């Protein structure tokens, strides 16, 4: 790599950081990683890494020394540390003023209210009485630290309130109540935005969640009215601009009906990093979300978000309960022989039930064919179709 290429620091050693490595190599941009432990997903492929705690400002300063910018695999770096890095003169992307909206769900809800963005009814709550006054049933969420369904409770009776109140009390975080939306499906409006203000919007995707974890994604969302798709993209672009986001912004949405019976989209959550609902772009779009994230972090012109085919399908490979499946690599002979156009992405993570350990991408002109191929491959890797070592 050129000694003149800007170096980018990445905080967090998960699969999102791992998948930034490939476009970084293609762009000739060196990465430096702060990993939480040796051997984690991204540390396997980013040689320039150090093990450290993202909550330790000294560790953050060491890993970012000499870097042109810093970006993130997750949203959990303390906001005050990000301000300190900015004060040191480092380009923090996304910056703390933007990232706090992905770190704190109450801060995000307040911002969506200021912007007039459509969202579920919500309130901050602290006691049984607060929750009951808000109204049951509802959803309770810890304001910080929740992910993949963790830190989220559907509360239907007064007895259900105890656990979330106790969890918030133990961690010292605020608690958010939201109306339990009767949605038809979940959508994701993914955009990239550079500091210069240039932005690019990917097709709105539909995602299927199982037990709070994303299971599969279809892009574009089937049967989504063009005007509603455009409204969702415009909403995501406006949020990115108003909040000053740099990099990828995923606006997770509910598709629902309002009191008049009209189909609407409501903001569920924000993520300011490459996102599971954008993994299809690795193979199904001209420019992947990972490359556009790096381009934005370095304020380079963004690449085209256009799809390569009519349909793209991503299905996550989750660790299963089949004890005969010890190595995901054993799934390759069958999966690749059956479908030479299949694209497989494994994360180098140990297997355990429900854990995201990889995903498969398929794109083409026939949606049902794409779904069958992607689902079959993911099930084979999970061991649900009898895959095992001989």
N, C-alpha and C positions, 0 to 999 in steps of 0.2 A: 504494500500500500504506500501511496505517496506520503512522504514526511510532511507535506504541506496540507494533507487532508485534515479537516477538523475532526477531533475525537469526541464521541458522544458517550457520556456516562449513563448507565441504565441501573436503576435501583430496583432490586427484586429479581430473584432467579427462577421464576416460573416459566411456563411454556410461552407466555406472550413475549418475554424477553428472548427466549430461544428462537422464536420465529421472526424476530427482528434481525437476527444474525445473517440470514441468507440474503435479504435485500441489501444489508450493509456491505457484505462482501461484493455484491454486484456493483454497488455505487462507489466502492473503494473507500468506505468510511469505517475507520476502526471504532470498535465498541470497547468500553471498559465497564465491568459488571461488579456491583455489590451484591453478593449472594448471601443467603441466610445460612447456608451450610455447604460443605464440599459435596460435590456429586449431584447437586440439584439440577433440574432440567437445563437451565441456560448455562450453568457452569460447565456442562459437558461439551458445549460447542463454542463458548467464548473463552479463549485462552487467557486473556488479560482480565483476571477476576481476583477479587479478594473476598474473604468471608468476613462478614460484619453485621452489626445490628442497625437497621434503618432508623431506629430511634436514637442512635448515638450520633450527635452532630459532628464529633471528631472523625468518625468513620465516614460520614458523608463528605466531609471536607477532604479527606485523604483520597477517596475514590474519584472525586470530581476535579482534583488539582490538575491543571493543564488541559482540561476539557473545554470545548467550545459551548457545550450545553449539557443539561441533564434531563432525562425523561424517566418514565416509571412503568414498571410491570404491574403495580398495584397502587391504590390510593391512600395507603396507610402511613406515609411519612408525616410526622407531626408538622402542622401548618407553620409553627414558629420556626422550625428548622429550615423550611423552604424560604421564609422571609430572610433568615440569616444568610443563606446561600446567595440570594439575590443581592443582599447588601454587600457581599463579598465581590460582586461584579459578575456572577455566573448567570447565564441565560437559563432560567428554570422554565421548562416547557412541558406541560402547561404550568403557568405561574400559580403561586399560592392563592391569589385573589380569585382565579378561575377554579382551581382544583378543589377548593373548600366546598364547592357545590356538589362534588362527587364524594367528598369525604363525610359530609354531614347532611343527612336527609332533611332535617328541619331547615337548615340554611337553604337547601335546594328548594323546598316548598315555598319558603318566603320569597325567594327570587322568582319562582314561576308566578306567584301571585302578583308581584310588582310588574312582571312582563305581560300579565294578562293571558298567560298560556293556559290552555284547557287542562284541568287536572282534577283528580278526585277531591271531594271535601276532606279537610284534614284539620288537626289541632294538636298542639303539644299537650301532653297529659302527664300527671305525676301521681295521681291517687286513684283508688277505686271509684270515688265519686266523680272524678274528671272523666274516666272512661265511660261510666254509666250515663253521665250527662251528654257525652258525645253521641252515644247510642249504640246498641248492639243489634245485630252482629257488626263487627268491624275488624280491621287488621291493625295489629300493634307491631311497631318496628323500633329497634334501637336506632338512635340517630347516627351512631358511628360504629364501624367494625363489622356489620353484618354482610354476608355474601352467600350466594348460592342457596338461598332459603334459610340460612342460619341467621338468628336474630330477628326472625319474622314469625308472628303467631296469628292465626285466625281465631278470634275470640267470639264465641257464640253465647256464652253464659257468664254470669258473674264469677263463677268458680274458675273460669279460664283466665281471669285477669291476674291471678296470683303469680304465675310463673314469669310472665314478661316484666311485671313490676319488680320481682326479686332479681331478675337478670340485670335490669337497668340499675338497680341499687348496688349490686355487686361490682359492676364495672364503672359506675359513676357517670353514665351517659344519660342523655335525655331520651324520652320516649315519645314516639309519634303515633297518633291514631289516624287512620285513614278509613274512609268508607269502603265497604266490601263491594267492589265494582262487579256487576254482572256483565262481564265482557265476553265477546264471542271468540276472540283470539288475541294473541300478543304480537305486536309488530315492533320492528326496529328500524329507525331512520338513522343511518350512519353517514356522517360527513367528515371531511378533513378540512382543516383551516390553518393557514400559514400566518405568521405575524404580520406580513404585508397586507393581509386581509383577503387574499385569494382563498377561495373555498371550492370544494367539489363534493357533490352529493351522489352516493351510491343508490341503486334501486332499493326501495323499501322492502324489507324482508319480513316473512312470517316465521315465528319461532314457536316450537312446542316444548313446554317445560314439563318435566316429570319429577315430582318430589322437590320442586324448587330449583332443579338443575336443568339447564338447556339440553335437550335431547337431539333435536334436529331443526334445521333452518332451510327454508325455501326462498329463493330470490329469483324474480320478484314475488311478492306475496300473491298467491293465486286469487283471482276474482276481486282484487282490490280496485275500486273505482278510480280511474285516472285522476279525477279532481281531488279525491281524498289522498291519493299517493302524493300528488303535488303539494297538497296542504301539509302533509307530514314532513316532506323534504324542506319546504319553506320554513316550517316551525323549527326544525333542527338547525337550519342555517341561521335563523334569527337568534336562537339561543346561543349558538357558537359565537356569533358576532357580539351580542349584548354582554356575554360573560367573558369575552376576551380569550376564548379557548385557543390553544395552539396544539395541533396534532389531531388525532381522531376523537370525535365525540359520538358516542352511541346514545341516542334518545330512545329508551324503551317505552313503548306505548301500549295502551289498551285500546282495542277497537270495540266500541260499545254503541248503544243507542241512547239518545237523550230523551227527555220527557215527552218530546213531540214525535218520537219514533225515528228521528234522523240519525244516520250513522255518523259517529264522531270518533276522534282519537283523543286520548287523555294521557298526559305525561305520567309515567310510572316512576322511572328512575333514570339517572344520568351516569354514564361512565366516560371518563376522559383518558382513554388509552385504547389500543386495539381491543376488540371485544369478540366474544364467542360468536355472536350473531354476524360477525364480519369475516369469519374464517373461510367462507365460501369464496371470498375475493382472491385468495391465494392462487386459485386455478381458474375461477370463473369470471374474473374481471381483468381488464387490460393492465391495471395497476392495483396491486394488493393493498389492503389497509395497512400492512406493516411497512411497505415501501412509502406509501403516502404519509404515514406517521413520521418516518425519518426525514422525508423531504420537508415536511412542515417544521419539524424541530430545527432544521438547518436553514429554514426560510428559502428553500429551493422551489422552483415552479412545481406545482402538483401534477401528477400523472392522471390520465383519463380514468374515470371510475366506470366506464362503459362495460357491460357484460360481454363475454365472448360468445355466448349462446343464449337462446331464449330462456332456458331454465338452468339454475344451479341448485344443487342439494348438498348440504353438509349434515352428516350424522356423527355425533360424538361416539367415541369408543370409551365405554365406562368399565371399570373393573367389575367383574361379575362374581358369582358364588361358585362357579365351576372349579373344583380343586384340580381338575386335569389340565387346566390352562395355566401353565407356569410362565410361559414366555410369549409375548405378543408376536415376536418374530416368526414363531411357528405358524402364524396365520398367513404369511405371505404366499407360500406356494399355491394354495388353493385360490386365495382372493385375487392374486395378480394374474394367474392363468385363466380364471373364469372371466375376468374383466380387464383387458390390457389398457383400457382408458381410465381405469380407476386411479385416483390420486390418494395416497395414504400418508398421513402425517402422525408420527409417533413422538411422544414427549420425553422418553427416557425415564419414566417414573415407575416406581414400584406399584404392583397391582394390589388394590384392596377394593372391596365392594363399593360401587357408586362413585369412585374417584375418576376424574377425567384423565385418561392416559393417552388419548390420541383422537383423531377424527379422520373421516374419509370425505372426499369431495368428488362429485360427479356433475358434469354439465352436458347438456344436449338439447334436442328439440322436442323430446317427448317427456313430459313431466312424470307420468306413471312409470316409464322405463327408468328414469333417473332415480326415482324414489325406491323402486325395487332393488336396483343395483347397489345404492348406497346403504339401504337398510340391511340387505343380505351381507354385505362386506362387514359392516359394523357388528352385526350379530355373530358372524364367524369369528372375528377377533375376540369378542367377548366370551366365546365358547358356547353360545346358545344353540349352535347348529352342529355340535359334536366335534369341533376342532380340538385336537390334543396332540401332544408329542407321542410319537410311536417309540 
